[in-house]
């Protein structure tokens, strides 16, 4: 498939704007409110959980991809 430069940039900018709006809406909704202690405790493990998930995805794609 051949995509034009305009289509690629449109996709990148659209996904970037969507990501920004999603994150900004979360921060704007609870940015000034104090978060409960149980939520802050669970939030500490988010980064630790994301890395193995990305690694598992990469391994799965590499093992089961059809070239």
Secondary structure in CASP SS format (residue, H / E / C, confidence):
PFRMAT SS
TARGET T0000
AUTHOR 0000-0000-0000
METHOD secondary structure of the structure
MODEL  1
X C 1.00
X C 1.00
X C 1.00
X C 1.00
X H 1.00
X H 1.00
X H 1.00
X H 1.00
X H 1.00
X H 1.00
X H 1.00
X H 1.00
X H 1.00
X H 1.00
X H 1.00
X H 1.00
X H 1.00
X H 1.00
X H 1.00
X H 1.00
X H 1.00
X H 1.00
X H 1.00
X H 1.00
X H 1.00
X H 1.00
X H 1.00
X H 1.00
X H 1.00
X H 1.00
X C 1.00
X C 1.00
X C 1.00
X C 1.00
X C 1.00
X C 1.00
X H 1.00
X H 1.00
X H 1.00
X H 1.00
X H 1.00
X H 1.00
X H 1.00
X C 1.00
X C 1.00
X H 1.00
X H 1.00
X H 1.00
X H 1.00
X H 1.00
X H 1.00
X H 1.00
X H 1.00
X H 1.00
X H 1.00
X H 1.00
X H 1.00
X H 1.00
X H 1.00
X H 1.00
X H 1.00
X H 1.00
X H 1.00
X H 1.00
X C 1.00
X C 1.00
X C 1.00
END
